[in-house]
Amino acid sequence: MYCTETEVIIIGGGPVGLIIALELDRQGINCLLVNNQLQTAVHPKANAINSRSMEHFRRHGIASKIRSSGLPSDYPTDVTYVTRLTGYELARLSMPSSSEAVKQAKHSNSIYDCSEPPHRCSQIYLEKILYDEVLNRKRIDVRFGHEFEEFNEINGGVTAKIRDLSANTKYNVSAKYLIGADGGRSKVRRQLGIEYEGEGGVLRRMMGGAMQATFFYAERNDQWLKLKESWQYWIITSDLRALLMSVDGRNKFVLLTRIPDSNKANTIDDKDLISRAAGVPVKSKILLRQQWTAGHALIATSYGSNKVWLAGDSAHLFTPTGGLGMNTGIDDGVNLAWKLAAVINGWGGPNLLQSYEKDRRPIGIRNLSFATEFAESIGSFGVSSKIEEDSEAGKVERDKLGYHLINHGQREFLIPGIVLGARYDNSSIIWQDKSLPVPDEPYSYISTARPGSRAPHVWLKDGSAICDHFGTGFTLLKFNSVKSIDRLFFAANKSGVPIKLFDCNENNLKSHYGADLTLVGPDGHVVWRGNKIPNECNSLIDRIRGV
């Protein structure tokens, strides 16, 4: 066996592992990315990138590239509920196309008060963009087709045993830290002896129990899909629950269906399922099928310790309602990466890494609760056998169900508070002020610079967003002529803490932040604010660096 060395080993090359690698590279940290697959995702999987994730991608200069993938810029992102694809429309939640969403954001006319509105892009496209980006970063050693076997914590670090699958040879890699971003069946989590807690595989009529995802090609035409273009079509009848999603806005789709009898899963006729959802025969080409289990609301009892940490699905498993699984994992990765980098670079204190779980696990629990609520709402109601009847009784049933569905759709898909309102109120590395926390309201986002919150978005006169000026370390936002800020920089420099000054005197900026000075962390969350530098300057610096 041959041995190599790096600073951080990342196990798992999905979106979470890839963003961690990019974040570490941005912080000047060398890392090794190990993935047991030879290529990025070939099945659509996740298909909703929320605003917070897009903000993270913006920081790496790839948000526009991602926005040019997935659904075309002029394609509606509506969610439509139907009896069949050729049947009755029960309800429709209209949402803007990507280009319209960007225009709304630019004019501050969006429910998502941010620089990057959400985007509908399949994981097959997202992973490829992230993968190409990590290949261009000099500090990232990418090894797809290599399988992690086990790790050992020795000599103040960690050594991983890895198998090169093509050569069938093993080798060791030594590092300072190891991250398990290797999914729900995480080998890293299992070796740590950490279990999930919560509910798994809860049975529902939809989004609960055994599920199948069929990725297929079909020429779009009015014979089987005469409805107005939508991102999602939910098929709801008394004998079938399914979800059809447009992957490319043209001829590629994925159909999610509940498998009533998991023992007969291998006998399912995919083409017949597609035709049943349409209500007419559909000429289709099956590209790939994948069976999985929905109904999870699971979270790891610990997010790791010492030299080994968990992020993404290895730390929590979601049912996909609300699109919170991958996006929560991306936020995990950003939080963990800067803290690892701080410790490796010598300025992070002994409590900094412990703050990762204190910050992120409550958010995992919060988001799991929301996702479960959405799954119950869409998956647990019954449907009358009259729903497809061309009769007054059928119309009554359709109107009644449509009312429920439009209310559900608004709750599942219009969730700016969940997406942008995650905050670290009880974090050990923020310097809290005396202001009261704003309500954690899932369906509306209340912008606040209270420490622990995401720094409020503001467009500047030059067309940039204020977040475009945040540095790789901490950023001190200065909105007025405040004197004696040098003391903060002196204290930071003494401890090696990187702080950048952004001096901006544009009108009304202070009103967004509630103070003349605001200190923003590397992940874009506020760690302190005030109208003058506190007398306890050294204590403030020690707090934010985890001492």
ZANU-807446 format. One record per residue (C-alpha): x, y, z. Coordinates in steps of 0.001 Angstrom, whole numbers, plus 500000, padded with zeros to 6 digits. Example, Ala and Ser with C-alpha at 12.3 -4.5 7.8 and 13.67 -1.06 7.14 Angstrom:
# residues 2
+--------+--------+--------+
|     px |     py |     pz |
+--------+--------+--------+
| 512300 | 495500 | 507800 |
| 513670 | 498940 | 507140 |
+--------+--------+--------+
***
This chain:
# residues 547
+--------+--------+--------+
|     px |     py |     pz |
+--------+--------+--------+
| 500000 | 500000 | 500000 |
| 501134 | 503560 | 499297 |
| 500370 | 506430 | 501638 |
| 499596 | 510044 | 500840 |
| 498964 | 513070 | 503047 |
| 496522 | 515947 | 502929 |
| 494807 | 518254 | 505403 |
| 491183 | 517097 | 505101 |
| 489736 | 513894 | 503645 |
| 486170 | 514194 | 502345 |
| 484271 | 510936 | 501883 |
| 481432 | 511391 | 499396 |
| 481328 | 513256 | 496100 |
| 477721 | 514435 | 496029 |
| 476691 | 518101 | 496323 |
| 477639 | 518290 | 500014 |
| 481093 | 516761 | 499604 |
| 481731 | 518913 | 496549 |
| 480772 | 522200 | 498245 |
| 482923 | 521322 | 501255 |
| 485880 | 520805 | 498925 |
| 485253 | 524172 | 497259 |
| 484913 | 525941 | 500600 |
| 488142 | 524413 | 501935 |
| 489994 | 525375 | 498771 |
| 488711 | 528938 | 499132 |
| 490135 | 528974 | 502655 |
| 493531 | 527743 | 501453 |
| 493149 | 524173 | 502723 |
| 494288 | 521077 | 500821 |
| 491797 | 518241 | 500679 |
| 491218 | 514827 | 499142 |
| 487741 | 514060 | 497776 |
| 486911 | 510337 | 497629 |
| 483843 | 508951 | 495845 |
| 483094 | 505312 | 495096 |
| 481268 | 506132 | 491853 |
| 483191 | 506707 | 488634 |
| 481049 | 509694 | 487671 |
| 478638 | 512224 | 489073 |
| 474920 | 511480 | 489486 |
| 473168 | 509855 | 486532 |
| 469717 | 509916 | 488172 |
| 467937 | 513281 | 488649 |
| 467529 | 512899 | 492457 |
| 467237 | 516375 | 494025 |
| 465814 | 518984 | 491681 |
| 465347 | 522155 | 493751 |
| 468223 | 524438 | 494683 |
| 467047 | 526961 | 497231 |
| 468099 | 530574 | 497581 |
| 470579 | 530004 | 500385 |
| 472423 | 527342 | 498398 |
| 472447 | 529616 | 495362 |
| 474003 | 532352 | 497518 |
| 476762 | 529932 | 498479 |
| 477307 | 529078 | 494806 |
| 477393 | 532803 | 494001 |
| 480340 | 533139 | 496379 |
| 482248 | 530686 | 494181 |
| 481274 | 532442 | 490963 |
| 479186 | 529551 | 489626 |
| 475597 | 530661 | 490332 |
| 475102 | 531890 | 486762 |
| 476448 | 528646 | 485326 |
| 474043 | 526654 | 487485 |
| 471166 | 528951 | 486550 |
| 471849 | 528281 | 482867 |
| 471369 | 524542 | 483528 |
| 468247 | 522637 | 484469 |
| 464965 | 524183 | 483406 |
| 465338 | 526807 | 480641 |
| 465321 | 530431 | 481788 |
| 461829 | 531086 | 480373 |
| 460250 | 527827 | 481570 |
| 457511 | 528222 | 484235 |
| 458242 | 526639 | 487605 |
| 454548 | 526085 | 488338 |
| 453365 | 523179 | 490466 |
| 450176 | 521652 | 489065 |
| 447881 | 519082 | 490691 |
| 445836 | 516883 | 488326 |
| 443806 | 513701 | 488191 |
| 445792 | 512515 | 485147 |
| 448080 | 514315 | 482748 |
| 445167 | 514258 | 480287 |
| 442565 | 514685 | 482997 |
| 441286 | 517444 | 485237 |
| 443452 | 520184 | 486685 |
| 442733 | 520357 | 490410 |
| 444943 | 523283 | 491403 |
| 447930 | 525235 | 490165 |
| 450557 | 527150 | 492095 |
| 452038 | 529658 | 489663 |
| 455695 | 530502 | 490174 |
| 458111 | 532551 | 488066 |
| 460552 | 531231 | 485512 |
| 464234 | 531542 | 486343 |
| 464640 | 534758 | 484347 |
| 461517 | 536277 | 485909 |
| 462734 | 535325 | 489390 |
| 466074 | 537038 | 488771 |
| 464287 | 540206 | 487599 |
| 462074 | 540162 | 490677 |
| 465105 | 539780 | 492932 |
| 466927 | 542630 | 491180 |
| 463962 | 544908 | 491813 |
| 463490 | 543655 | 495387 |
| 460080 | 542330 | 494371 |
| 460480 | 538738 | 495500 |
| 459350 | 536855 | 498592 |
| 462973 | 535684 | 498722 |
| 464867 | 538739 | 499971 |
| 468248 | 537689 | 498620 |
| 470736 | 538070 | 495792 |
| 469961 | 534650 | 494304 |
| 466388 | 533358 | 493953 |
| 465797 | 529586 | 493953 |
| 466462 | 527578 | 490815 |
| 465038 | 524292 | 489519 |
| 468010 | 522235 | 488423 |
| 468368 | 518463 | 488619 |
| 471212 | 516983 | 490620 |
| 472613 | 515403 | 487443 |
| 473410 | 518895 | 486156 |
| 474366 | 520436 | 489495 |
| 476877 | 517744 | 490401 |
| 478577 | 517966 | 487008 |
| 479051 | 521726 | 487378 |
| 480434 | 521353 | 490907 |
| 482657 | 518465 | 489811 |
| 484118 | 520461 | 486927 |
| 484769 | 523306 | 489343 |
| 486649 | 521176 | 491884 |
| 488797 | 519752 | 489085 |
| 490006 | 523299 | 488418 |
| 490987 | 523975 | 492035 |
| 494646 | 523258 | 492716 |
| 494178 | 522319 | 496375 |
| 491579 | 519600 | 495708 |
| 492696 | 516056 | 494880 |
| 489664 | 514389 | 493263 |
| 489454 | 510595 | 493311 |
| 486250 | 509213 | 491857 |
| 486189 | 505434 | 491512 |
| 487904 | 505076 | 494892 |
| 486107 | 503531 | 497860 |
| 486562 | 504450 | 501512 |
| 486889 | 501377 | 503751 |
| 487768 | 502559 | 507266 |
| 489604 | 505167 | 509312 |
| 491797 | 505278 | 512398 |
| 492453 | 508274 | 514623 |
| 496179 | 508204 | 515365 |
| 498998 | 510639 | 516162 |
| 496668 | 513593 | 516535 |
| 495159 | 513051 | 513106 |
| 493253 | 510479 | 511083 |
| 494282 | 507840 | 508555 |
| 491817 | 506462 | 506003 |
| 492127 | 503184 | 504141 |
| 490942 | 503547 | 500554 |
| 490546 | 501116 | 497672 |
| 491198 | 502039 | 494049 |
| 488323 | 500110 | 492457 |
| 489752 | 499971 | 488932 |
| 493180 | 498719 | 490053 |
| 491783 | 496768 | 493039 |
| 494565 | 498115 | 495247 |
| 494439 | 499657 | 498704 |
| 496298 | 502625 | 500090 |
| 496311 | 504861 | 503169 |
| 495831 | 508609 | 503346 |
| 496761 | 510619 | 506440 |
| 495065 | 513910 | 507278 |
| 494252 | 516262 | 510105 |
| 490496 | 515736 | 509709 |
| 488008 | 513483 | 507931 |
| 484464 | 514403 | 506892 |
| 481761 | 511840 | 506209 |
| 479501 | 513238 | 503489 |
| 478759 | 509721 | 502294 |
| 474988 | 509620 | 502509 |
| 472331 | 507793 | 504467 |
| 474298 | 504535 | 504586 |
| 477409 | 506387 | 505739 |
| 480336 | 504121 | 506559 |
| 481898 | 506993 | 508470 |
| 478865 | 507422 | 510723 |
| 478638 | 503696 | 511353 |
| 482300 | 503419 | 512281 |
| 481860 | 506321 | 514692 |
| 479072 | 504304 | 516311 |
| 476602 | 507139 | 515800 |
| 472980 | 506188 | 515174 |
| 470018 | 508030 | 513725 |
| 467092 | 508940 | 515918 |
| 463580 | 509781 | 514779 |
| 461186 | 508049 | 512394 |
| 462178 | 506090 | 509308 |
| 460074 | 504832 | 506405 |
| 456723 | 506064 | 507739 |
| 453990 | 504670 | 505488 |
| 451819 | 507139 | 503592 |
| 449779 | 507030 | 500397 |
| 452556 | 509185 | 498888 |
| 456018 | 510203 | 500112 |
| 456074 | 507427 | 502662 |
| 457337 | 503861 | 502368 |
| 458694 | 502157 | 499250 |
| 459010 | 504528 | 496286 |
| 460232 | 504315 | 492719 |
| 461765 | 507043 | 490562 |
| 461617 | 506393 | 486810 |
| 463826 | 508620 | 484651 |
| 462540 | 508559 | 481076 |
| 462490 | 510246 | 477682 |
| 459252 | 511036 | 475861 |
| 458446 | 513498 | 473104 |
| 456244 | 516086 | 474722 |
| 452926 | 516494 | 472918 |
| 449280 | 517240 | 473650 |
| 448297 | 513606 | 473280 |
| 449652 | 512779 | 476743 |
| 450625 | 516126 | 478304 |
| 448254 | 518818 | 477137 |
| 448509 | 520891 | 480302 |
| 450326 | 524210 | 480500 |
| 454056 | 523819 | 481126 |
| 454957 | 523171 | 484760 |
| 457962 | 522099 | 486765 |
| 455917 | 519529 | 488721 |
| 452689 | 517672 | 487991 |
| 451177 | 515818 | 490947 |
| 448856 | 513025 | 489763 |
| 446220 | 512291 | 492402 |
| 443420 | 509768 | 491885 |
| 441777 | 507067 | 493936 |
| 444066 | 504403 | 492422 |
| 447340 | 506258 | 491791 |
| 449574 | 508816 | 493479 |
| 452522 | 510035 | 491421 |
| 454691 | 513053 | 490753 |
| 455989 | 513924 | 487289 |
| 458878 | 516403 | 487168 |
| 460331 | 518052 | 484112 |
| 464104 | 517576 | 484159 |
| 465153 | 519700 | 481177 |
| 461955 | 521556 | 480235 |
| 461751 | 519522 | 477044 |
| 461605 | 515733 | 476758 |
| 463247 | 514324 | 479885 |
| 461123 | 513575 | 482924 |
| 461210 | 511687 | 486190 |
| 458122 | 509986 | 487618 |
| 457935 | 509269 | 491347 |
| 455406 | 506663 | 492430 |
| 454509 | 504871 | 495624 |
| 455101 | 501103 | 495507 |
| 452093 | 499521 | 497286 |
| 453760 | 496122 | 497664 |
| 457546 | 496315 | 498002 |
| 457762 | 492548 | 497522 |
| 456590 | 493036 | 493934 |
| 458823 | 496028 | 493181 |
| 460836 | 494160 | 490554 |
| 457696 | 493307 | 488583 |
| 456664 | 496936 | 488038 |
| 456205 | 497927 | 484404 |
| 457657 | 501444 | 484184 |
| 456046 | 502253 | 480844 |
| 452671 | 501161 | 482160 |
| 453121 | 503460 | 485171 |
| 453836 | 506405 | 482884 |
| 450759 | 505634 | 480788 |
| 448585 | 505295 | 483887 |
| 449768 | 508696 | 485095 |
| 448971 | 510186 | 481692 |
| 445641 | 508425 | 481278 |
| 446608 | 507371 | 477737 |
| 449389 | 505226 | 476229 |
| 452721 | 507098 | 476148 |
| 455611 | 506206 | 473887 |
| 458564 | 506455 | 476255 |
| 462156 | 505313 | 476616 |
| 463214 | 504324 | 480124 |
| 466617 | 505810 | 480949 |
| 466972 | 504651 | 484549 |
| 464916 | 503491 | 487493 |
| 465741 | 503789 | 491163 |
| 463893 | 502447 | 494169 |
| 464182 | 504097 | 497542 |
| 462343 | 504651 | 500808 |
| 460482 | 507831 | 501725 |
| 459005 | 508784 | 505059 |
| 462296 | 509469 | 506835 |
| 462717 | 512063 | 509555 |
| 466053 | 510942 | 510963 |
| 468922 | 512834 | 512532 |
| 472258 | 511603 | 513843 |
| 472573 | 511635 | 517622 |
| 475913 | 513388 | 517115 |
| 477509 | 515237 | 514198 |
| 480953 | 513876 | 515097 |
| 483840 | 514874 | 517324 |
| 487589 | 515367 | 517467 |
| 488969 | 514524 | 514031 |
| 485897 | 513066 | 512281 |
| 482685 | 514918 | 511386 |
| 479445 | 514312 | 509491 |
| 477560 | 516499 | 507014 |
| 474541 | 516115 | 504741 |
| 472605 | 512854 | 504583 |
| 475141 | 511133 | 506820 |
| 473889 | 513495 | 509556 |
| 470186 | 513664 | 508640 |
| 467718 | 511921 | 506299 |
| 464731 | 513802 | 504903 |
| 461648 | 512925 | 502941 |
| 462084 | 515147 | 499856 |
| 458993 | 517312 | 500420 |
| 460065 | 520938 | 500609 |
| 463395 | 520238 | 498926 |
| 465213 | 520607 | 502235 |
| 467535 | 517588 | 502330 |
| 470341 | 518522 | 499935 |
| 470051 | 522218 | 500743 |
| 470334 | 521650 | 504489 |
| 473416 | 519539 | 503771 |
| 475024 | 522288 | 501690 |
| 474530 | 524717 | 504579 |
| 476090 | 522125 | 506916 |
| 479122 | 521903 | 504674 |
| 479682 | 525659 | 504545 |
| 479485 | 525950 | 508342 |
| 481848 | 523033 | 508935 |
| 484410 | 523946 | 506282 |
| 485310 | 527411 | 507557 |
| 485663 | 526118 | 511106 |
| 487970 | 523298 | 510036 |
| 489999 | 525794 | 508019 |
| 490260 | 528156 | 510997 |
| 491616 | 525414 | 513242 |
| 494038 | 524132 | 510600 |
| 495220 | 527688 | 509900 |
| 495959 | 528149 | 513577 |
| 493486 | 530793 | 514691 |
| 490468 | 528630 | 515489 |
| 490098 | 527897 | 519191 |
| 489346 | 524622 | 521000 |
| 485585 | 525249 | 521061 |
| 485161 | 526232 | 517423 |
| 484554 | 522779 | 515961 |
| 482187 | 521920 | 518803 |
| 480035 | 524854 | 517689 |
| 479355 | 523072 | 514374 |
| 476933 | 520612 | 515951 |
| 475492 | 523281 | 518266 |
| 474766 | 525457 | 515242 |
| 473641 | 522918 | 512686 |
| 471876 | 520088 | 514532 |
| 469016 | 522346 | 515733 |
| 468594 | 523505 | 512130 |
| 468488 | 519869 | 511017 |
| 465746 | 519135 | 513560 |
| 463848 | 522286 | 512534 |
| 463976 | 521472 | 508830 |
| 463089 | 517800 | 509374 |
| 459969 | 518935 | 511205 |
| 458894 | 521136 | 508307 |
| 459596 | 518433 | 505699 |
| 457573 | 515895 | 507703 |
| 454661 | 518318 | 507968 |
| 454675 | 518758 | 504182 |
| 454831 | 514983 | 503630 |
| 451860 | 514420 | 505934 |
| 449894 | 517114 | 504138 |
| 450433 | 515661 | 500640 |
| 450601 | 511984 | 501486 |
| 448007 | 511147 | 504094 |
| 444605 | 512189 | 502697 |
| 442146 | 509903 | 500957 |
| 440704 | 510483 | 497488 |
| 437126 | 509774 | 496441 |
| 436514 | 507272 | 493649 |
| 434352 | 509990 | 492065 |
| 437299 | 512347 | 491544 |
| 437536 | 511546 | 487816 |
| 433802 | 511466 | 487138 |
| 432319 | 513944 | 484674 |
| 429476 | 514677 | 487068 |
| 428364 | 517184 | 489676 |
| 429546 | 514827 | 492411 |
| 432929 | 514587 | 490682 |
| 433187 | 518372 | 490446 |
| 432400 | 518749 | 494141 |
| 435184 | 516306 | 495026 |
| 437642 | 518050 | 492697 |
| 436854 | 521486 | 494115 |
| 437236 | 520223 | 497666 |
| 440552 | 518514 | 496944 |
| 441787 | 521473 | 494904 |
| 441246 | 523796 | 497868 |
| 443395 | 521543 | 500061 |
| 446085 | 521205 | 497403 |
| 446547 | 524904 | 496666 |
| 446901 | 525573 | 500378 |
| 449363 | 522711 | 500664 |
| 451343 | 523932 | 497654 |
| 451768 | 527393 | 499123 |
| 453013 | 525861 | 502377 |
| 455468 | 523492 | 500684 |
| 456928 | 525673 | 497944 |
| 456703 | 529263 | 499217 |
| 458932 | 528977 | 502277 |
| 461351 | 531929 | 502424 |
| 461415 | 531844 | 506207 |
| 462660 | 528267 | 506265 |
| 465224 | 528886 | 503544 |
| 466643 | 532230 | 504683 |
| 465634 | 532366 | 508338 |
| 467921 | 529672 | 509749 |
| 469841 | 531236 | 512611 |
| 472216 | 530309 | 515382 |
| 470611 | 532038 | 518364 |
| 472378 | 529889 | 520942 |
| 475702 | 529556 | 519181 |
| 478759 | 529598 | 521406 |
| 480690 | 531754 | 518914 |
| 478382 | 534751 | 518550 |
| 478276 | 537866 | 520727 |
| 474575 | 538323 | 521328 |
| 472991 | 541743 | 521839 |
| 469894 | 542595 | 523859 |
| 467470 | 542579 | 520927 |
| 464640 | 540073 | 520866 |
| 464648 | 537315 | 518234 |
| 462204 | 537708 | 515377 |
| 459606 | 534932 | 514959 |
| 460826 | 531853 | 513091 |
| 458012 | 532017 | 510546 |
| 458335 | 529453 | 507722 |
| 456207 | 531259 | 505138 |
| 457621 | 534762 | 505444 |
| 461184 | 535904 | 505928 |
| 461849 | 538685 | 508410 |
| 465209 | 540215 | 507586 |
| 467312 | 540836 | 510695 |
| 470956 | 541358 | 511586 |
| 470502 | 540068 | 515116 |
| 473665 | 538050 | 515853 |
| 473275 | 534455 | 514696 |
| 471143 | 535427 | 511697 |
| 472077 | 535411 | 508041 |
| 473378 | 538864 | 507132 |
| 470545 | 540810 | 505434 |
| 470677 | 541165 | 501680 |
| 470992 | 544650 | 500204 |
| 471605 | 545745 | 496616 |
| 474252 | 548465 | 496376 |
| 474295 | 551367 | 493929 |
| 476925 | 549706 | 491740 |
| 474595 | 546733 | 491186 |
| 476482 | 544366 | 493468 |
| 474964 | 542646 | 496472 |
| 476409 | 543391 | 499873 |
| 477298 | 539706 | 500249 |
| 479603 | 540052 | 497225 |
| 481900 | 542085 | 499476 |
| 482201 | 539537 | 502276 |
| 485692 | 538074 | 502634 |
| 486932 | 534539 | 503242 |
| 487351 | 535411 | 506917 |
| 485250 | 537831 | 508953 |
| 483963 | 541063 | 507428 |
| 483348 | 544247 | 509402 |
| 480552 | 546250 | 507774 |
| 480872 | 549948 | 508587 |
| 477901 | 552129 | 507682 |
| 478780 | 555451 | 509345 |
| 481817 | 557435 | 510466 |
| 482664 | 555349 | 513499 |
| 485930 | 556112 | 515225 |
| 488388 | 553775 | 516931 |
| 487740 | 550623 | 514939 |
| 491487 | 549926 | 514826 |
| 491297 | 548249 | 518226 |
| 489266 | 545415 | 516736 |
| 491756 | 544830 | 513944 |
| 494651 | 544951 | 516396 |
| 493013 | 542317 | 518609 |
| 492206 | 540162 | 515579 |
| 495709 | 540446 | 514165 |
| 497187 | 539439 | 517512 |
| 495253 | 536147 | 517324 |
| 495687 | 535673 | 513576 |
| 491970 | 536123 | 512872 |
| 491361 | 537431 | 509327 |
| 489033 | 540444 | 509211 |
| 488211 | 542575 | 506186 |
| 486709 | 546056 | 506401 |
| 483865 | 546997 | 504071 |
| 483185 | 550697 | 504471 |
| 479880 | 551630 | 502853 |
| 478128 | 554932 | 503472 |
| 475179 | 554460 | 501137 |
| 471889 | 555737 | 502473 |
| 469608 | 553418 | 504461 |
| 472121 | 550582 | 504845 |
| 472169 | 550982 | 508597 |
| 468391 | 550505 | 508648 |
| 468864 | 546970 | 507330 |
| 471428 | 546092 | 509979 |
| 470276 | 548090 | 513011 |
| 473762 | 549299 | 513950 |
| 476690 | 551315 | 512633 |
| 478949 | 548250 | 512718 |
| 478239 | 544600 | 511979 |
| 480702 | 541722 | 512002 |
| 479835 | 538919 | 509572 |
| 481352 | 535436 | 509745 |
| 482869 | 533454 | 506857 |
| 479522 | 531702 | 506301 |
| 477577 | 534968 | 505985 |
| 476022 | 534886 | 509464 |
| 476251 | 537862 | 511811 |
| 478445 | 537256 | 514873 |
| 478296 | 540746 | 516445 |
| 476842 | 544205 | 515886 |
| 476996 | 547537 | 517687 |
| 477426 | 551262 | 517257 |
| 480981 | 551203 | 518558 |
| 483729 | 548665 | 519077 |
| 483228 | 547082 | 522518 |
| 485747 | 547660 | 525270 |
| 486117 | 543888 | 525583 |
| 487758 | 543675 | 522165 |
| 489959 | 540712 | 522986 |
| 487005 | 538850 | 524488 |
| 484963 | 539432 | 521331 |
| 487726 | 538045 | 519130 |
| 488167 | 535054 | 521428 |
| 484428 | 534382 | 521331 |
| 484125 | 534352 | 517537 |
| 487189 | 532135 | 517118 |
| 485985 | 529586 | 519635 |
| 488257 | 530167 | 522626 |
+--------+--------+--------+
***
